[in-house]
Amino acid sequence: MSEKAPFMVFSGTNSRYLAEKICASLNCPLGNMNITHFADGEFAVSYEESIRGSNVFLVQSTFPNSDNLMELLLMIDAAKRASAKTVVAVIPYFGWARQDRKDKPRVSIGAKLVADLLAVAGIDRLITMDLHADQIQGFFNIPVDHLYASAVFLPYIQSLKLDELVIATPDVGGSKRASTFSKYLGVPLVLCNKSREKANEVASMQIIGDVKGKNVVLIDDIVDTAGTITKAANIMMEAGAASVRAIASHCVMSDPASFRVQESGLTEMVFTDSIPYTKKCAKVKQLSIADMFAETIRRVVSNESISSQYII
């Protein structure tokens, strides 16, 4: 019998840039698949090599637009029908995660719906990073490996060697995440309290803590229109901060986010590459999570613990 590779890695269309880096780290080829688009916008997925009996890892973030999620669902279905041994969804950015509860009457819980879609399609495991709410893991009845971008962010913050460092959060909802950073680094924590009149629009904001003469690093998980984080940065600069940087896991950056970041008081805006960033903004920098995901895949395949992947 010919010896098959213990696992195979495939990628959706818009996450190929990350899958290629993951495969380079794993020293394995990226699997060959074909996605055919039809004139009406429909598309079909096919694997161009045998995956029978293989552990298949499918790399695809479900960032806008919805085609990325639909493509992933078709990839999962095709893998199950092609007799893959296991199908693992590698979703660095899990979309719809902000819809994790009913915050007003008659609304959907999008995160639970996406979890159900993935389960029905047939995944055996999920590997993801920095869910908007940790409890979304409970929406799944399969193993969920929930990684944290702190593994790449903390070494970066330490490399800056900033004096009078302060960790801050642009809203109270992110206080737990920011508190973890501040405790690890042994520096003070500053909070921003914001109120919204409607989604994606901040009405007012107040600083809780001292930022005068401090080098501030704002911590967040998702930056969408950048209204909150740029407002926080500008208020902190007005309050006498020496510098303000921002670090966020997922680079959604819907318009006019790039313009807001460029015109704000931020020194730089640092993301992971869970989502591709194609717009131009001199202040935006991306750190790669490919090695972290590659090591997690390797450990899943060899049934090793992944707990040492977590810095905090």
Salt bridges, closest charged atoms under 4 A:
GLU20 OE2 - ARG16 NE 3.07
ASP77 OD2 - ARG81 NE 2.73
ASP100 OD1 - ARG101 NH1 2.74
ASP116 OD1 - LYS112 NZ 3.03
ASP134 OD1 - HIS146 ND1 3.91
ASP145 OD2 - ARG125 NH1 2.78
GLU164 OE1 - LYS214 NZ 2.88
ASP171 OD2 - LYS194 NZ 3.25
GLU201 OE1 - LYS198 NZ 3.86
ASP221 OD2 - HIS132 ND1 2.63
ASP221 OD2 - ARG177 NH2 3.68
ASP224 OD2 - ARG98 NH1 3.16
GLU268 OE2 - ARG245 NE 3.38
ASP273 OD2 - LYS21 NZ 2.52
GLU295 OE2 - ARG298 NH2 2.68
GLU295 OE2 - ARG299 NE 2.73
GLU304 OE2 - ARG298 NH1 3.15
